[in-house]
Amino acid sequence: MSRALLALGAALVLAAPARAQTLAQRVTRAPDGVVRLTYAAREGVCGNGSNNISFHCEDGNCGDRRVRNSDVDDDGPCACEAGPVRLVLRVAGGRVEQIRAYVGGRWRPADGVTDLGTVSAPEAAHWLLDLARSGAGAGARDAVFPAILADSVTLWPDLGRLARDASASRHAREQAVFWLGQAAGEAAVKDLTAMVGEDSLDREVREQAVFALSQQPHEVGVPALIQIARTNKDPEVRKKAFFWLGQTGDPRAIALFEEVLTRQ
């Protein structure tokens, strides 16, 4: 009996460090090859387990805001499951070289795959944004999107920090701006407007912020775009603001155009 208790105690001691490892450590220490993990999807996110992820699932079908994660051309209705998010990582030398995200469906049996099982959605989201900020190549480039799919986490403050991080890749920063805009809300609009005015940011990032503002409800997006069109120091950024104002058809935008043309 005592030997059995000792064996159990030793097993618990060995298991404890594994449980204490962060997700980043588990991925870094995984053998080269395919690593997969699963986490809960936030409300409203659904997918067909294959090539489509949607943010508006209605009556079990993918809705209008659909993201394809493959080159498969499929515009028709698709079965839609409310999670989980399933990530496939290709890891080499402890670095994530590629990420593919799926929502719904089930894993197929596969040899030589390291399966990390179900992980905390907030931990997965923060790890992905850290990867986008500090990583390199396709792994970092593709890390923002699966982060915003995660349940039980508010990410727009992290997205704002990523968008301003000059050490991150341009693509990751532009993705952060785009999804920050999709977060909507007065706070996100305020952050986007401030971003447009920051001369230290690349022009491409500031222009992406202008586009993100154009996707907001008119009651908050149009006044922000008008302010940029009137006051921004960069003529190219002002031109973008005028362009997107022209797409709104909003009376306030039309009044601004008339005012500018009258002055000429």
N, C-alpha and C positions, 0 to 999 in steps of 0.2 A: 504493500500500500504506500509506504513512504517513497519507494522508487517511482511509483506512478505519479505521486504528488510532485516530486522533483521534476519529472519529465514535463508535467503540465506547466509548472512554474517556468521552466526554461523556454517552453514554447511561447508563453505569454510575454516573456522578456524579449524574445526575438521578434514577435509580432508588433510590439509597441512602437519601435522606431519606424516600421513601415507605415503604421497608421499616422504617425506624427509628421511624416514627410508632406511637404507642400506639393501641390499639383506640378509646379515648375520643377521641383526636384524629381518627381516621379517621371516626368517626360524626359528630362535631361539624362537620367540614369537608365532609361529604357534602351534595349539593344537596337542597333540599326535596323531599319525596316519600317513596317506599318504599325502605328500605334492608334488605337481608337478609344474613345470615351463618350459618355452619354451624360446629358444634364437636362433639367426641366426647361421647357420653352415658356416664354412669357405669354400672358393672356392675349388671344387674338392671332398668335402665330400658328400656322399649320402648314402641312406639306404632304406630298404624295409618297415620301420615302425615297424618292429618286431625284428627278431633275427640276422639281418646282417647289418653291417655298412662297407662301402667301401671308399677307398681314390682315386680310379680311376674309375669313372663312365663313361661308354662308351655306347652310343646309348640307354640310358635308362636302362642299366643293370649294376649290381655290377661288379666291375673290379677285378684285381688280388690281390690287398692288401685288404683283407677282414677280418673283426674282428667279431666274433660271440659273442653276449652278452647273449647267452643261451646255453643249452646243445642240442638243436635241431641240428641234423646232416643234413646239407643241402649244398651239393657241387655244385648243379646245378645253372643255371642262376636265377637271382632274379630281380624283378622290383626295380628300384632305383630312389628315389626322392632326389632332392638337398635341403635337410633340410625341416623343421627346426630341431634343436636338441631338444629332449623332455626328461626331467629328471624326474624320479620318486624317491622321497626320502621317507625313513621311519624314522620318527622323534619321539623321546621319551624324555621327560624332557628337550627339547631344544637342544638335541644332535642328529646329523645325524647318524643313525645306519646302513643304507644301501642306496646304490645309484644304480639305473639302468638307462642306457642311451639308447635312441632310436633316429634314424634319419628318418625323413619322417613320413608319416601316420598322423592319427588324434586321439585325445583323445576320449575315449568312455565315455559316461555318467556314473558317479559313485557317490554313496552316501558316505558321510563322508569324502570327499576329500577336502583338502585346495589347491585351484588353485591360484598360484601367478601370472598367466598370462605370457605375454611376457616380458622378462627383457633384459637389455643391455648385449650383448655377452661379451664385455670386463669385465664388472663387474662380470658376472657369472664365467668367467675363473679365475679371480684373487681370487674370493671367494673360488672356488674349490681348488686352489693351497694353499690358507691359511688353508683350512680344511685339506688338505693332510699333511701340515707342523705341525699343532698344534692339530689335532684331534686324535682319537684313534679308533681301531677296523676296521670293514669292511668299514665304512663310509669314513674314511681317506684313507684306502688302495685303494679304488676304485675311488678316486676323481681326479686323474691325467688325466686319459684317457678322460673323458668328457671335461676337460679343453682344451685339444689340438684340440677339434672339433670346438671351438668357432671362430667366424668371427671377423675381424677388430682388432686383437691384436697380438703382437709379444711376444711370451712366452719364447724363449730360454734363455734369461738372468734370468728369474724367475726359470726356470727349473734347471739352473746351481746352483743357490742359494739353491734350495730345495735339490739337490743332495749332497750338502756339509753340510747340516744342521743335526748335530748329534742328535738333539732332535726329529727329524722326524722318523717315522717307517722305518725299512730297506726296506720293500716292496715299500713304497712311494718313497724312494730315488732311488731304482733300476728302478722303472717306470720312474722317472724323467730323469735318465741317458739314458734309452732306447729311450724315445721320444726326448731328446736332440739330440741323434745321428740321429734320423729320420729327424730332422730339417735341417741336412746337412749344407753345406756352410763352408767356411774357418773358420769363427769365431767359429762355433760349434765344429769343429774338434780341433781347438786350445784349447778350453775349456775342451774337453774330454781328450786330451793328458795331459794337466796339472793335471786333476783329477786323472789319473792313477798314477802319481808320488807323490801324496799326502799321506804320510804315516799315517796321522791322520784318513783317511777314512777306513772303513771296507774293508777287502779284497774282499768280495762279490760285493761291490759297485765298486771297482776298476776293478774287472774282468768284470762287466757289462759294464763299460766304454770301455774296450778292445773289447768286442763284438760289441758295438755300432760303434766303429771305423771300424770294419770289414765290416759293412754294408754300409760304405761310398763309393763313387766312387773311383776306384783304384788310380787315380792320386793324391788323398789326403789321402786316408786311408792307403795304403801300406807303404808310407814313415813314417807315424806315428807309425804303427805297428813295422816296422823295428827298429825305434828308441827305442821303448819299449823293444823289444827283445834283443837289444844290451846293454841297460843301466839300465833298472829297477832293483832295489835292491831286489825285492821279486822274488824268483825263480818260485813260482806258477804263478805269473802274467806274467813273461817272458814265461813260458810254454804255457799259454793261447795265448800270442801273436804269438808264433811259430805255434800253432795249427791253428789259423785263417789265418795266412800267407800261411799255407799249403793248405787251401781251395781256395786261390785266383788263383793259377797257374801262378802268375805274375813272369816274368823273374828276377825281383829284389829280390823276395823272394827266388827263386831257387838259385840265386847267394849267398845269405846269408847262406842258408843251406849248400852249398858246402864249403863255407869259414869256417863255424863252424866245419864241419866234417873233413876238412883238418887239422885243428889244433889238432884234437884228436890223 
